[in-house]
Amino acid sequence: MARCLEIADQYRGRTAPNPLVGCVIVDKRGHVIAEGAHKAAGKDHGEIAALKKLGRKAPGATLYVNLEPCNHQGRTPPCTPQVMASGVTRVVIGMPDPVQGHGGGIEKLRRAGIAVSVGVLREACERHNTGWLSLVRYGRPSFTLKAAITLDGKIATVTGQSKWITGDHARADVMRLRDEHDAVLVGVNTVIADDPWLTARIPGARDPIRIVIDSQLRTPPGAHLLPKRRGPRTIIVCSMKAPERAEKALVAKGAEVWRFKPHANGRVDLWPVASRLGQEGLTSVLVEGGGEIHEYFLRTRLADEAVIYIAPKVVGGPAKSWVGGKGLASLASAHRFTFDDPQLLGGDVRITGRRFDPPVNDGPIWDDD
């Protein structure tokens, strides 16, 4: 099963709105005879990819797959009948399919006389498909907060200098994160201050969709993140009251402008934005904002994960922290995460935390950052 996840992970960031699925077929003697993975929506599912690589029936073989074989007609035919016809006598499944109408594969395989085991490395399988599970359960992508900070939690010096807090290894890991997420989200102040490209500048990478939260459409028409020929989409989210002239200028540069009803203070409510991103089929968004955006995602429990790169530097003083806002008065109200194992990246440390408390489906608003 661990190998199934490893194979599937090669296509992270490329399968939306579908899950990551890997498959391994093992013969009677325990030898691996075929492997396959789902590469993109509309392409073969992992089980079918493995069976096609095998190119023949597999009597007595065992098929391992991290997600229950589908039993419905979508853009591709259902997998379950093809697994049944392959001759395998046992199927080992990491997790059942939670989508209503997509399941039934387990029961159908058992009715056909195939032995089925379910729940092998289930927690790891669910963790592997966090984004897809967020989409099918909550109708929105998963959101991962990313920050590069000093040892005292600052994202810049008191003068605003932030290039570079972390070293080459950590910054390369950020490029990998961008490659593995469907989209990257920032606030307009980040665009104005840093003029980022938000691309994944490593060999073989794909660039994510760029999303800017910009209530009043202050994004400059010459910003680097606006789409180039054959480049990824750029979506600028604004208030219904944002200037039409600014919208026309940005659309002329290839951007998509999404307007949403503002709150009383004129700011955009991100919850409808999250739902719209889900409707677009996005499963994962990397939030590379400043302190106010991060605080909003935390306060509303919209953040699912946080990836923090810590450099062995201290700047002190009133420099900006990676989480803004007024702060919490009680430790009982603190935002809680569970840690994965930390990683040493050159001279820096990467810490990954998963949200401990459950998500919610509404929340207050925040200021652009």
KOLDOGU-720611 format. One record per atom (N, C-alpha, C): x, y, z. Coordinates in pm, whole numbers, plus 32768, in hexadecimal, padded with zeros to 4 digits. Layout:
XYZ
...
This chain:
80537F878000
800080008000
8057807F8000
80C48078804B
811F80EA804C
815481067FC0
816C809D7F74
819A80AF7EEA
812D80ED7E94
80B080CA7EAB
8041810A7E62
804381A17E76
805781CC7EF3
805A825B7F10
80D3829D7ECF
814282587ECF
81BC828E7E91
81A982A37DFB
816B82427DBA
8152824D7D2A
80F182BF7D0D
808682C47D5A
8020832C7D45
805983B77D58
80B683C57DB6
80EB84487DDA
813984897D68
8163843B7D07
81AB84727C94
815584D47C45
80D184CD7C56
807685207C07
802A85847C5E
8060859E7CD4
802286017D2D
801F86897CE7
7FAB86CB7CEE
7F9A874B7CAD
7F6B87427C1D
7F5586C77BEC
7F3186B57B60
7EAE866B7B4A
7E7086377BB3
7DFB85E17BA2
7D7686257BC0
7D7686A07BF3
7CF886E27C17
7C9786E27BA2
7C1686CE7BBE
7BD586C07C40
7BD586317C78
7C2785DC7C3F
7C29854F7C67
7C8E85377CD7
7C8384C57D1B
7CE384A37D84
7D65846C7D4B
7DC884637DA3
7E46841F7D83
7E33838A7D9D
7E4A83397D37
7E3582A87D44
7EAA825E7D06
7EE382027D54
7F4B81AA7D23
7F2281197D36
7F5680C27CE3
7F3080357CE6
7FAB7FDD7CD1
7FB27F707D1C
801D7F0D7D0E
7FDD7E837D04
80087E347CA2
7FD77DAB7C91
80487D4A7CB2
802B7CEA7D0A
808F7C8B7D3B
80617BFD7D18
80BC7BAA7CE4
80967B227CBE
80937AC67D38
80777A467D20
806879E57D8C
80E579D77DE2
815A79F07DA5
81D879E17DEE
82027A617E36
81AE7AC77E2C
81CD7B457E70
82227BA37E1F
82327B897D9E
82827BE07D48
82297C4B7D08
825A7CC47D05
82117D307CC2
82177D197C2C
81A27D137BEB
819F7CFA7B5B
816B7D727B0C
81307DD57B51
81047E4D7B0A
80E57EBC7B6E
80F97F377B42
80D87FAC7B91
809880147B36
804480697B6F
800780D37B21
7FCF813F7B7A
7FBA81B47B41
7F8482257B8D
7F2982787B35
7ECD82BE7B75
7E77831D7B2E
7EC9839C7B16
7ED383C57A98
7F2B84357A74
7EE284BA7A66
7E6484B77A3D
7E1985337A28
7D8785117A12
7D2F85737A29
7CA0855E7A11
7C8A85367980
7C3984CD796C
7C1F849C78E6
7C7E842D78BC
7CEC841C7906
7D4B83B078EA
7D2383337939
7D6482C3791A
7D468246795F
7D57825679F6
7CFD82177A41
7D0F82117AD1
7D8381B37AF1
7DB381B87B6D
7E2B816D7B90
7E2280D87B75
7DAE809C7B96
7D9D800C7B82
7DA67FE87AEE
7D6580397A9B
7D64801D7A0B
7DEE803179D0
7E35809979FE
7EBD80B079CD
7F17803979EC
7F0880017A65
7F597F8C7A8A
7F337F127A38
7EB17EFB7A26
7E847E8779D8
7EB07E927947
7EAE7F0B790F
7EDB7F1C7885
7F717F037878
7FBD7F2D78DD
804D7F1278DA
80687E7C78E0
80177E36792D
80277DA57937
800B7D6478B0
7FA17D90786F
7F857D6377E8
7F4D7CD777DC
7F287C9C784A
7EF07C147848
7E9F7C0078C7
7E597B9078CE
7E107B717948
7E717B4A79B7
7E427B567A32
7E9A7B3D7AA5
7E587ADD7B06
7E417A607ADD
7DFD7A007B36
7E4B79EA7BB7
7E0479F57C27
7E4279DE7CA8
7E8F7A547CE0
7E937AC27C98
7EE17B367CC4
7E947B887D2B
7EDC7BDF7D71
7EA17C3D7DD0
7EB67CCB7D9C
7E4C7D197D9D
7E527DA47D70
7E487E007DE9
7EA97E587DF7
7EAA7EBC7E63
7E897F447E28
7E317F8E7E6A
7E0D80147E3B
7DE580687EB5
7E0C80E77EB4
7DF5813A7F2C
7D66816C7F39
7D1581657ECF
7C8981917ED3
7C3181277E93
7BBE81117ECD
7B5D80B07E98
7B4980C27E02
7B5280577DB3
7B3880627D24
7AAD809B7D09
7AA680F67CA9
7A2681387C8E
79C580D67C4D
794580F27C5F
78DC809B7C29
787480ED7BE0
78A1815F7BA8
784581B97B61
788481E57ADE
783082107A82
785E82417A01
787782D77A0B
78F2830079F6
7915838D79F3
795383AD796C
79C383F8796F
7A0A841278F2
7A4E839578BF
7A6183347917
7A9882B278F2
7A3982457925
7A3F81CC78EC
79E78160791B
7A07813979AB
79A880F879F0
79C180CC7A7A
7A3380667A7F
7A7F806C7AEC
7AF380147AFB
7ACE7F887B2C
7A667F807B80
7A477F017BC2
7A327E8E7B5F
79E17E9D7AF4
79D07E2D7A97
7A537E017A57
7AAD7E5F7A3D
7B2C7E3C79FE
7B887DF37A60
7B817E187ADF
7BCD7DCF7B45
7B977D417B51
7B137D337B4F
7AD57CAF7B58
7AFD7C567AE3
7B097C927A6E
7B2A7C4479F6
7BBE7C2279EC
7C107C5C7A43
7CA27C4B7A38
7CD37BC57A6D
7C817B837ABE
7CAA7B047AF7
7CE77B0E7B81
7CF57B867BB7
7D2D7B937C3F
7CCD7B517CA2
7D067B177D0A
7CB37AD27D6D
7CA97B1F7DF0
7CF97B897DFE
7CF57BD87E78
7D107C6A7E56
7CC57CC37E98
7CD97D537E88
7CEC7D907F13
7D567DDC7F24
7D747E1F7FA2
7D637EB57F8D
7D0B7EF27FDD
7CE27F7D7FC9
7D097FD08043
7D4380448029
7D6A809C8097
7CF480DE80DB
7C998117808D
7C25815C80C6
7BAF81528068
7B34814C809E
7ABD814A8049
7AA781D2800A
7A6081D47F9B
7A3E82517F56
79CC82957FA1
79E083117FD4
797883538022
790F839B7FCF
792283A17F4C
78C683EC7EF7
7847839C7EE0
77D583D97EFF
775583957EEC
774183737E59
772282F67E3E
770C82CA7DB5
778882957D71
77FE82AB7DAE
787A827A7D72
78A681F47DAC
787381D37E22
789A81577E65
785480DE7E29
785580737E74
78187FF77E45
787C7F977E0A
78F67FC67DF3
795B7F6F7DB9
79807EFD7E15
798B7F197E96
79B17EB17EF7
79497E417EF8
78CA7E687F01
785E7E057F06
78587DB47E85
786A7DF77E15
78627DB27D95
78D57D4E7D85
794C7D737DB1
79BD7D187DAA
79A57C9D7E01
796E7CB27E78
79547C427ED3
78E97BE67E9A
78827C217E5C
78197BCE7E20
78517B787DAF
78BC7BA87D71
78FB7B5D7D04
795B7AF27D38
79647AE47DBC
79B97A7E7DF5
7A497AA97E0C
7A657B297DFF
7AEC7B5D7E15
7AFB7B857EA8
7B657B597EE8
7B807B7F7F73
7BA97C127F77
7B6D7C5D7FD1
7B897CED7FD9
7BAE7D118068
7C1F7D558078
7C4A7D8C80F9
7C457E2480EE
7C0D7E658153
7BFB7EF68150
7C387F3581CE
7C797FA781BC
7CAC7FF2822F
7D407FE38249
7D8A7FAA81EB
7E1A7F9C81FC
7E5C802681EC
7EA280538251
7EDF80D98253
7E7781458236
7E008134826F
7D938190824F
7DB482228271
7DED823882E6
7E0D82C2830D
7E6E830282AB
7ED382B78281
7F3382EA8220
7EF08304819A
7E9482AE8173
7E4D82C080F4
7DF6833D80F7
7DB383558167
7D6183CD8173
7DB8844A8175
7E26844481BB
7E8384B481C0
7EB884D28134
7ECC846B80E6
7F038479805F
7EA584C78004
7E2584BD801D
7DC184FF7FC8
7D74856A8014
7DB985B68068
7D79861E80B7
7D2A86808060
7D6686AD7FF3
7D24870E7F9D
7CA586D87F5E
7CAE86617F26
7C3886257EE6
7BCA860B7F4C
7BEF85DB7FC3
7B8B85C3802A
7B4886458055
7B9286B2805B
7B568733807B
7AF1875B8011
7B1387427F93
7AB987657F26
7A3787157F2D
7A4186927F42
79C8863F7F3F
797786497FBF
79B8866C802F
7970867780AF
7937870380C7
7984876980A4
795E87F280C7
7946884C804E
795F88197FD5
7949886A7F5E
79B088D67F49
7A2488C87F86
7A8E892C7F77
7B1588E57F76
7B7C89267F3F
7C0188EA7F46
7C3988F17FD4
7CA188A77FEE
7CEA88B8806C
7D478930805E
7D60897280CF
7DB789E880D0
7E2E89CD812A
7EA589E480F6
7F2189D38141
7F668A598150
7F788A8581CC
7FC08B0181E6
80568AE681DB
809C8B428199
812D8B36818D
816E8BB681BC
81D88BA9820D
82228C1F823A
82B48BFC824E
830B8C5C8230
83998C52824E
83B68CB782BC
83E68C86832F
83F28CDE83A3
847B8CD283E4
849B8D378435
85138D328488
84F78CDF8504
855D8CCB8553
854D8C7D85CD
84EC8CBE862E
84DE8D438624
847E8D8A867A
83FB8DA78632
83DE8D5E85C6
835B8D618587
833F8DD4852A
83A78E1984FB
83938E8E84A5
839D8E678412
834F8EAD83BD
83548E94832D
83A38EFF82E4
83D58F62832D
84258FCE82F2
8466901C8363
84C390738340
84FE90CC83A2
84A0914383BA
84C7919C8414
84739212842F
846B926E83B6
84C992638358
84C592B482DE
847B926E826D
844C91F38286
840291A98221
8456914C81CC
84D7914281E7
852D90EB8198
850F905881B7
84F79009814D
84D78F7B8161
85268F1F8105
85768F5480AD
85C48F02804E
86568F018079
868A8E8D80A4
86388E1480B7
86478DE88148
85D98DC58185
85DE8D92820E
86178D058210
85E98CB081B7
86178C2581B3
867C8C128143
86BD8B9E8143
87248B8080E1
86EF8B3B8064
874D8B13800F
872B8ADB7F8C
86D78A5C7F98
86F88A047FF6
86B089858000
861E899B8026
860589F58082
857B8A1180AA
852E8A528038
856D8AAD7FF0
85278AEF7F82
850A8A8D7F10
85638A2E7EFA
854789C77E96
84D189717EC0
84C489597F42
8452890B7F74
83D089567F5F
83D289DA7F69
835B8A2B7F4C
83348A1B7EB9
83968A177E60
83788A027DD2
8332897B7DBF
836089177E08
831F88947E00
8290889B7E32
827988E47E9F
81F088F47ED2
819789357E6A
81C8899C7E27
817889DD7DC0
8156897B7D50
81B7892B7D2A
81A188C87CC1
813588647CE9
812B88457D6A
80CE87DE7D99
804488137DBD
803188967DBC
7FAE88D07DDB
7F6B89017D5B
7EE788FD7D5B
7E9E892B7CE6
7EA889C27CD5
7EB48A0B7D43
7EB68A9D7D3D
7F088AD57DB0
7F378B517D9D
7F7A8B9E7E06
7F298C1D7E1C
7F128C407E9A
7EBF8CB47EBC
7F128D197F0A
7F078D997EE2
7F468E087F2B
7EE38E7B7F35
7F058EDD7F87
7EB88F587F8E
7EF58FC37F36
7EA9902B7F19
7ED990927EBE
7F5190DD7EF6
7F5A90EA7F7A
7FCE91317FB2
805090E77F96
804A90627F92
80BF90147F6D
80E4902E7EDC
808090387E86
809990557DF8
80DB90DD7DE9
80A691417E2E
80DB91C97E23
816991D37E5D
817F91927ECF
8201919D7F12
826E914B7ED0
824D90D07EA4
82B490737E76
82AF90567DE0
823F90727D9E
822C90517D11
82598FC27CF3
82218F5E7D37
824F8ED37D27
82208E957CA4
826A8E327C75
82408DE47C01
81E48D727C2B
81FD8D397CA0
81B18CC67CD4
81B68C4E7C77
822B8C387C3E
82408BC57BE7
82928B5B7C31
82978AE47BF8
82E38A757C34
83638A637BE3
83CC8AA27C0D
84468AAB7BBD
84A78A387BDB
847989BE7BBE
84CC89487BC9
84B488F27B4D
851688A17B23
850788517AA9
848D87F57AAE
844387F37A40
83D0879A7A34
835387C77A7B
8357883C7AB9
82E4886B7B07
827A88A97AAD
820088B07AE3
819488FA7AA3
817389707AFD
814989DC7AC0
81278A537B0E
80968A4E7B3B
807B8A727BB7
7FF28A6F7BEA
7FA08AE57BBA
7F1E8ADA7BC7
7EC58B4E7BB5
7EE98BB57C1F
7EE88C357BFA
7F048CA07C5A
7E808CE37C82
7E6D8CF97D03
7DF48D397D37
7E1E8DB17D8B
7DE28E247D70
7DFF8E9E7DBC
7D7D8ECF7DFD
7D818EE57E80
7D0F8F227EC4
7D258FB87EC2
7CD08FFE7E7A
7CE7908B7E5B
7C6090D37E55
7C2C90FB7EC6
7BA391307ECE
7B8A91A37E6D
7BEB91FD7E60
7BD892767E10
7C2692747D8D
7C5792017D64
7CA091F17CE5
7D1692517CDB
7D6E92477D3D
7DE892987D3D
7E5F92507CFC
7E4A91D57CCD
7EB6918C7C8B
7EE691D97C10
7F6791F87C06
7F9992427B91
7F8B91F07B11
7F62922E7AA2
7F5591E57A23
7FD891AA79F1
804891D77A28
80C991A17A00
8102913A7A60
80B1910B7ABE
80E190AC7B23
8114902B7AE2
81808FF57B1A
81BD8F7C7AE2
815E8F057AE1
81038EFD7B41
80AF8E857B4B
803B8E837AE8
80288EED7A9E
7FBF8EEA7A38
7FE68E8679CC
7F838E44798F
7FA28DD27937
7FF38DFA78BC
80518DA3789D
809E8DB07822
80698D4B77BD
80968D547743
80698CF676DC
80858C677709
80218C137704
80288B86772A
80468B7377BF
80398BDA780C
80528BD0789B
7FD48BAC78E7
7FE08B9D796C
7F6C8B7B79BE
7F0C8BF079CD
7E958BD279F9
7E2F8C397A10
7E588C927A85
7E2A8D0F7A7F
7E328D697AF2
7DA58D987B11
7D788D807B8C
7CF28DA57BB8
7CFF8E147C1F
7CBD8E847C06
7CBF8EF27C64
7C338F007CA0
7C2D8EF37D23
7BAE8EF57D6B
7B988F807DA5
7B248FBA7D86
7B0B90437DB2
7A7B90547DE1
7A5F90CA7E14
79D990EF7E40
798591187DC7
7902910D7DD6
78A7913B7D6D
78B891D07D52
78EF92187DB4
78FD92A97DA9
798492D47D72
79D992767D4C
7A5C92987D16
7A4E92E17C90
7AAA933B7C6E
7AA0938C7BF4
7A9C93377B75
7A3E93547B1D
7A3393097AA0
7AA993267A44
7ADE93A07A4A
7B5093C279F5
7BC893697A16
7BDE93527A98
7C4C92FC7AC2
7C36926D7A93
7BB9923F7A98
7B9A91B87A69
7BBB91AA79D5
7B92920B7985
7BAC920578F5
7C4291FE78D8
7C90924A7924
7D21924A790F
7D5E91C27930
7D2E9184799A
7D64910279C2
7D3690927964
7CB89099793B
7C84903578DC
7CD0903F7857
7CF290BA7830
7D3F90CE77B5
7DC8908C77BC
7DFA90797836
7E7B9037784B
7E6B8FA0785D
7DF08F6F7851
7DD98EDF7858
7DA78EAA78DC
7D928F01793E
7D648ED379C1
7CCE8EB679BF
7CA38E5E7A18
7C158E4A7A33
7BF38E9B7AB0
7B858EE27AAD
7B5B8F307B20
7AD98EF67B55
7ADB8ECD7BD3
7A648E987C15
7A318F007C78
79B68F277C6A
797A8F897CC5
791E8F447D28
79258F717DA5
78D18F3B7E0E
78938FAB7E5F
781F8F907E95
77DB8FF27EE9
783290127F62
784890947F7E
789F90B87FEE
785690B68073
78A490AF80DE
786F90C68163
785E915C8179
782D917F81EE
7812920B820D
788F92628201
79049227821D
798092768215
79C09271818B
797B9234812A
79AC923280A1
7A0991C0807E
7A2C916E80DF
7A89910080C4
7A429086808C
7A8E90348046
7A598FBB800A
7A508F4C8072
79E18F048071
79D18E8E80C7
7A0D8E17807C
7A6F8DD780BA
7AB58D6A8075
7A688CE78070
7A008CD880C1
79B78C5980BF
79728C3F803A
792C8CA07FFF
78F88C897F78
79678C737F12
79DA8CB17F28
7A4B8C9C7ECE
7A7A8C0B7ED6
7A848BD87F51
7AAD8B4C7F63
7A4C8AED7F1D
79CB8B0A7F29
79678AB67EE6
79758ABE7E4E
798E8B367E1B
79A08B467D8B
7A1B8AF97D5A
7A858AFC7DA7
7AFC8AB07D82
7ADD8A1B7D80
7A8989EE7DDE
7A5F89637DDC
7A0D89417D60
79B7899D7D39
796789897CC0
79BF89827C44
7A3189C57C49
7A9089C17BDA
7AE289407BDA
7AD188EE7C42
7B16886E7C48
7B9E88727C8A
7BC188DF7CCD
7C4188E67D12
7C3B88957D93
7CA788507DB0
7CAD87FF7E29
7D0F88357E91
7D6F88897E68
7DD488B77EC7
7E0389437EA4
7E0E89987F0B
7E3D8A227EF9
7EA98A3E7F61
7F1A8A727F33
7F888A9A7F8A
7F798B2F7FA7
7F698B528025
7F538BDD804D
7FD98C1A8075
800D8C738021
808D8CB4803A
80788D468060
801A8D5F80B5
7FF98DE780DA
804E8E1B814B
802B8E928179
806A8ECC81EE
801B8EA9826B
80378EF082D7
7FFD8ECF8358
7F678ED8835F
7F2A8F3A831B
7E998F4B8326
7E4E8EDB82DF
7E7D8EB5826A
7E3C8E458224
7E4B8DC48275
7EC28DAB82A6
7ED58D3382F7
7E7B8D338372
7E708DA683B3
7E1A8DAF842A
7D898D948406
7D5D8DC38394
7CD38DAA836A
7CBA8D158357
7D138CD38310
7D028C4382FA
7D038BF5837C
7D568C1E83D9
7D5A8BDB845B
7CDC8BF784AB
7CB48C7484B0
7C428C9A8504
7BC28C5984D5
7BB38C498454
7B398C0D841E
7B448B76840C
7BB68B3F8430
7BCF8AAF8422
7BC48A818391
7BE58AD98336
7BEA8AB482A9
7C708A758286
7CD68A9182D5
7D5B8A5782BD
7D5B89C582E6
7D8B8970828D
7D9388E182AA
7E1F88B782D7
7E8488FB82A2
7F0E88DB82C4
7F5F895C82CB
7FD589528305
803589BF8303
80C0898482EC
810989BF828F
819489988276
81EA8A128296
823C8A0682FD
828B8A76832E
831F8A558320
83698AAE82DE
83F98AA282D0
843A8B018334
848C8ACA838D
84C88B1983F8
855E8B2683E0
858B8BA383D6
861A8BBF83C3
865B8BDC844A
86DA8BB8845C
871E8BD184DB
874F8C6284E5
86EF8CBE84DF
870C8D4D84E5
86A98D8F8544
86D28DFB8583
867B8E4885DB
86868EDB85B3
86118F1D859F
86128FAB857B
85D8900385E9
857E8FCE863B
8549901886AD
84F2908E8687
84CA90D986ED
847D915386D8
83F0913B86A6
83B291A68671
8326919E8646
8314916E85B6
837791288580
836A90F384F8
82F0909784EE
82BB908B8475
8240903F8460
82538FAA847B
81EE8F6F84B9
81EC8EDF84D0
819B8E9B8461
81A68E18845B
81608DD183EF
80CA8DC78408
809E8DE18483
80108DE984A3
7FF48E7284DF
7F978EBB84A2
7F768F4184D2
7EFA8F40852A
7EAA8FAA8520
7E328FB58570
7E4E8FEA85FB
7DE78FEE864D
7DF2902386D5
7E278FBC8738
7E258F3F8712
7E558ED6876C
7DE78EA287C6
7E008E2F8801
7D9F8DED8858
7DBF8E0888EA
7D588E13893B
7D6A8E3389C9
7D828DB68A1D
7D5C8D4389E9
7D628CC98A39
7DA68C5889ED
7DFB8C0E8A31
7E398B9989F3
7DD38B2E89D0
7D648B2E8A18
7CFA8ACD89FA
7CBF8AE5896F
7CCE8B5F893D
7C988B8288B9
7D018B73884B
7D798B4A886E
7DE68B43880C
7DC48AE4879A
7DF48B068723
7DE58AAF86AF
7E448A3886C0
7E0E89C186B2
7E5B894986D2
7E7B88F78655
7EF688C68651
7F25887485E2
7F6987F7861A
7F72879285C7
7FC5871E85E6
803A871F8584
80B1870485B5
812A870B8564
81478689851C
8179869584A1
81C086288461
82538633848A
82A385D28463
833185D88484
837286518442
83C2869F848B
84068712844E
847186E383EC
8492873B838C
84F8871E8329
856487888330
85E1875E8324
865087BC831C
866D87D68289
866588548260
867D887B81D5
86F288DD81D4
876988A981BA
87DF88FD81C6
87EE89298257
87F189AD826B
87FA89E082F3
87758A028331
870789E882EA
86818A0B8319
8633898E8340
85C589A38385
856E893483AF
84E2894B8377
84A888E2833F
841E88E78310
83C6889B8374
835D88DF83A1
82FB88A183FA
827488A083B4
8233882D83B1
81AE88208375
814987FF83E3
80DF884C83E9
80778835844B
7FF088208409
7FA387C3843D
7F1B87AB840C
7EB787E08472
7E518821843F
7DEE885D8497
7DB087F384F1
7DA788108570
7D7387AF85D0
7CDC87B985DE
7CA7883485DF
7C16884385F1
7BD18839856A
7B5188148568
7B0B87FA84EA
7AF08879849C
7AE0886E8416
7AC288E383C4
7A34891483DA
7A1C899083B3
799789C883B6
797889FD832B
78FC8A258316
78D38A4E8290
78A58ADE8289
78C48B2D82ED
78AE8BBC82E1
79148C01833A
79228C848329
79868CC78378
79878D5B8361
79CB8DA783B7
79D48E3783A7
7A318E5C8335
7A3C8EDB831D
7A8B8F0A82AE
7B128F3A82DE
7B678F618280
7BED8F8D82A1
7C138FFE8244
7C7D90448266
7CB190AF8211
7D12907581AB
7D1490B08132
7D75908580CD
7E0190938105
7E59903680DC
7EE3903A810D
7F429017809C
